[in-house]
Amino acid sequence: MKQTTPKAPAHLADPTRAWWRSVVREYRLEPHHLRLLQAAAEAWDRAVDAQSILARDGLVIAGREGGLRPHPAVSIRRDAEVSFARLLRELDLDTEPPGDARTGPPALRSNRRGSGYAG
């Protein structure tokens, strides 16, 4: 039985959907991994959107009392980048995929760990 490749969520930006497709081709993902992958992709798109706003408006804006303050998009971008990086680590996508192309996509390291609880 041929397994279907999950489609990238339509609301993601085109480059992010391309990244999604490459990840689902290169790794065997369980349903919970797909949710984490979607969260990572959405975080990346938020970071890109925030950077676009910063490129247009600059890093600082006028404050209420006449001084300058950081643009709100600065923290949006930072938070999105931190979320993206953490989700990549959670998915084990921050390292090279192990395995041999002849045996199919590798399982994520977190899926290959022993079944015993080491808590």
DODO-576102 format. One record per residue (C-alpha): residue in one letter; x, y, z. Coordinates in steps of 0.05 Angstrom, whole numbers, plus 5000, padded with zeros to 4 digits. Layout:
BEGIN
<'a' <X Y Z>>
...
This chain:
BEGIN
<'m' <5000 5000 5000>>
<'k' <5029 5067 4979>>
<'q' <5031 5119 5033>>
<'t' <5008 5189 5012>>
<'t' <5050 5249 5027>>
<'p' <5014 5300 5070>>
<'k' <4999 5366 5035>>
<'a' <5027 5430 5062>>
<'p' <4975 5476 5093>>
<'a' <4950 5525 5040>>
<'h' <4958 5586 5084>>
<'l' <5034 5579 5085>>
<'a' <5076 5623 5040>>
<'d' <5101 5590 4976>>
<'p' <5174 5582 4999>>
<'t' <5150 5553 5065>>
<'r' <5104 5503 5030>>
<'a' <5165 5482 4988>>
<'w' <5204 5472 5052>>
<'w' <5146 5431 5082>>
<'r' <5146 5386 5020>>
<'s' <5221 5374 5025>>
<'v' <5215 5355 5099>>
<'v' <5158 5306 5088>>
<'r' <5197 5275 5030>>
<'e' <5261 5268 5071>>
<'y' <5231 5243 5137>>
<'r' <5179 5194 5160>>
<'l' <5133 5236 5203>>
<'e' <5080 5214 5252>>
<'p' <5015 5255 5257>>
<'h' <5041 5293 5318>>
<'h' <5104 5311 5280>>
<'l' <5062 5341 5225>>
<'r' <5030 5387 5276>>
<'l' <5098 5409 5301>>
<'l' <5121 5418 5229>>
<'q' <5060 5462 5215>>
<'a' <5075 5503 5278>>
<'a' <5148 5512 5255>>
<'a' <5126 5533 5185>>
<'e' <5077 5583 5213>>
<'a' <5130 5611 5260>>
<'w' <5177 5619 5200>>
<'d' <5124 5656 5161>>
<'r' <5111 5702 5221>>
<'a' <5185 5718 5225>>
<'v' <5187 5734 5150>>
<'d' <5125 5777 5155>>
<'a' <5154 5815 5215>>
<'q' <5219 5826 5177>>
<'s' <5181 5856 5119>>
<'i' <5147 5905 5166>>
<'l' <5214 5923 5197>>
<'a' <5245 5933 5128>>
<'r' <5189 5982 5113>>
<'d' <5183 6018 5180>>
<'g' <5251 6010 5213>>
<'l' <5271 5981 5279>>
<'v' <5244 6038 5322>>
<'i' <5181 6079 5322>>
<'a' <5160 6142 5358>>
<'g' <5137 6130 5429>>
<'r' <5078 6165 5463>>
<'e' <5123 6214 5498>>
<'g' <5164 6234 5438>>
<'g' <5222 6186 5446>>
<'l' <5237 6125 5404>>
<'r' <5219 6054 5424>>
<'p' <5229 5987 5390>>
<'h' <5180 5971 5335>>
<'p' <5131 5916 5359>>
<'a' <5152 5874 5300>>
<'v' <5221 5867 5332>>
<'s' <5193 5823 5387>>
<'i' <5146 5787 5339>>
<'r' <5205 5768 5295>>
<'r' <5248 5747 5354>>
<'d' <5193 5704 5385>>
<'a' <5177 5672 5319>>
<'e' <5251 5655 5306>>
<'v' <5258 5625 5375>>
<'s' <5196 5584 5365>>
<'f' <5220 5560 5297>>
<'a' <5288 5540 5325>>
<'r' <5257 5502 5383>>
<'l' <5208 5466 5338>>
<'l' <5265 5446 5291>>
<'r' <5302 5416 5351>>
<'e' <5239 5382 5375>>
<'l' <5231 5351 5306>>
<'d' <5305 5333 5302>>
<'l' <5309 5374 5238>>
<'d' <5370 5413 5263>>
<'t' <5417 5356 5242>>
<'e' <5431 5319 5178>>
<'p' <5380 5264 5163>>
<'p' <5410 5196 5178>>
<'g' <5398 5134 5137>>
<'d' <5407 5108 5067>>
<'a' <5364 5134 5009>>
<'r' <5353 5062 4987>>
<'t' <5315 5046 5051>>
<'g' <5268 5104 5046>>
<'p' <5262 5167 5089>>
<'p' <5292 5161 5158>>
<'a' <5250 5162 5220>>
<'l' <5262 5222 5265>>
<'r' <5312 5208 5320>>
<'s' <5257 5219 5372>>
<'n' <5219 5162 5339>>
<'r' <5280 5116 5342>>
<'r' <5293 5123 5415>>
<'g' <5282 5063 5460>>
<'s' <5211 5050 5481>>
<'g' <5229 5049 5555>>
<'y' <5217 5111 5597>>
<'a' <5281 5142 5620>>
<'g' <5249 5198 5661>>
